[in-house]
């Protein structure tokens, strides 16, 4: 699922693609046709951050030991991987995760 996003550092329009993966979900931050970041994270760890909403940026360690920073700000989520960032709506991200995570 593709979610419209915006960079908090540059103001550029971006998209975040959420796809299912064997060990969780893949998040891809894109700007126009360029892929800026790709990270595969455990779905349960990402969902925990989104539902518990701890204060400040939270680190979710990716499958390949890369890092995704996630910060929930009211109804917005700031995602940062390397130098790529994207702010998305919390409801949009939760809908995308629900679509990407298989139900048992």
Secondary structure, DSSP 8 states (H G I E B T S, - for coil): -EEEEE-TTT--EEEEEEEEETTEEEEEEEETTEEEEEEEE-HHHHHHHHHH--SS-EEEEBTTS-EEEEEEETTEEEEEETTEEEEEEHHHHHHHHHHHS---
